[in-house]
Amino acid sequence: MLNKTSSGNLLRHPKFITDTKSAIADAYNHTDAEFLKSENSQNREAGSTASTAVLVGDRFLVANVGDSRAVICRGGDAIAVSRDHKPDQTDER
């Protein structure tokens, strides 16, 4: 369900084509806020991950949050195009 919400928030964003980078950040933040709001009423700890890859014209934009990774395949080899976010990494705190 979260995946559909996240992609819907991105596709409906008014700057999806003109400023895709900020639209992705806004969509992630909006989805996170919706998720936290729904989970607060459930009284349980939860988290989420998401990866997004978008081709806009000649630009290939990749974003991720949480412990997720986007990869592409080139010549049969998997190439990571994002870096996992882990809570034990100093730069993630």
Contacts in CASP RR format, 6 or more apart in sequence:
PFRMAT RR
TARGET T0000
AUTHOR 0000-0000-0000
METHOD contacts of the structure
MODEL  1
MLNKTSSGNLLRHPKFITDTKSAIADAYNHTDAEFLKSENSQNREAGSTA
STAVLVGDRFLVANVGDSRAVICRGGDAIAVSRDHKPDQTDER
2 31 0 8 1.000
2 35 0 8 1.000
2 48 0 8 1.000
2 50 0 8 1.000
3 50 0 8 1.000
5 31 0 8 1.000
5 34 0 8 1.000
5 35 0 8 1.000
6 27 0 8 1.000
6 28 0 8 1.000
6 31 0 8 1.000
6 50 0 8 1.000
6 52 0 8 1.000
7 52 0 8 1.000
8 27 0 8 1.000
9 26 0 8 1.000
9 27 0 8 1.000
9 30 0 8 1.000
9 31 0 8 1.000
10 16 0 8 1.000
10 23 0 8 1.000
10 24 0 8 1.000
10 27 0 8 1.000
10 52 0 8 1.000
10 54 0 8 1.000
13 23 0 8 1.000
13 26 0 8 1.000
13 27 0 8 1.000
14 23 0 8 1.000
15 22 0 8 1.000
15 23 0 8 1.000
15 26 0 8 1.000
16 23 0 8 1.000
17 56 0 8 1.000
20 54 0 8 1.000
20 56 0 8 1.000
20 59 0 8 1.000
20 61 0 8 1.000
21 61 0 8 1.000
24 52 0 8 1.000
24 54 0 8 1.000
24 61 0 8 1.000
24 63 0 8 1.000
25 63 0 8 1.000
28 50 0 8 1.000
28 63 0 8 1.000
28 65 0 8 1.000
31 48 0 8 1.000
31 50 0 8 1.000
32 48 0 8 1.000
32 65 0 8 1.000
35 46 0 8 1.000
35 47 0 8 1.000
35 48 0 8 1.000
39 46 0 8 1.000
39 47 0 8 1.000
48 65 0 8 1.000
48 66 0 8 1.000
49 64 0 8 1.000
49 65 0 8 1.000
49 66 0 8 1.000
49 67 0 8 1.000
49 68 0 8 1.000
50 64 0 8 1.000
50 65 0 8 1.000
50 66 0 8 1.000
50 68 0 8 1.000
51 62 0 8 1.000
51 63 0 8 1.000
51 64 0 8 1.000
51 68 0 8 1.000
51 69 0 8 1.000
51 70 0 8 1.000
51 82 0 8 1.000
52 61 0 8 1.000
52 62 0 8 1.000
52 63 0 8 1.000
52 64 0 8 1.000
52 70 0 8 1.000
53 60 0 8 1.000
53 61 0 8 1.000
53 62 0 8 1.000
53 70 0 8 1.000
53 81 0 8 1.000
54 60 0 8 1.000
54 61 0 8 1.000
54 62 0 8 1.000
55 61 0 8 1.000
62 70 0 8 1.000
62 81 0 8 1.000
62 82 0 8 1.000
63 82 0 8 1.000
64 70 0 8 1.000
64 82 0 8 1.000
64 83 0 8 1.000
64 84 0 8 1.000
64 85 0 8 1.000
65 85 0 8 1.000
66 84 0 8 1.000
66 85 0 8 1.000
66 86 0 8 1.000
67 84 0 8 1.000
67 85 0 8 1.000
67 86 0 8 1.000
68 82 0 8 1.000
68 84 0 8 1.000
69 80 0 8 1.000
69 82 0 8 1.000
69 83 0 8 1.000
69 84 0 8 1.000
70 80 0 8 1.000
70 81 0 8 1.000
70 82 0 8 1.000
71 78 0 8 1.000
71 79 0 8 1.000
71 80 0 8 1.000
71 81 0 8 1.000
72 78 0 8 1.000
72 79 0 8 1.000
72 81 0 8 1.000
73 79 0 8 1.000
85 92 0 8 1.000
86 92 0 8 1.000
87 93 0 8 1.000
END
